[in-house]
Amino acid sequence: MEHVCAKKGTAVYHLQQLVGIPFYHCLGCNLTNKSYENIQQAEFDTVELDAFEAKEIVHPTAIHLLAWLVTSHISGVATK
């Protein structure tokens, strides 16, 4: 499982693009990570990826913007 960039065109995606570089330099987290593209282009024999929003990591009453910036995830298996 890995945190990835939000779906292109969404509000979260645009916020990730805006704060991505300073966020990385301050916290070491890449908000604009597009691992799914790298995995699909790596010529694995099989790739099974599931993209999902891990909203359970954010408390329902949370208004903290940083928490919402890291809800997009992928999980899966790639074999050679």
Secondary structure, DSSP 8 states (H G I E B T S, - for coil): -EE----TTSHHHHHHHHHHHHHHHHH---TT--HHHHHHHTT-SEEEEEEEE-GGGS-TT---HHHHTT-EEEEEEEE-
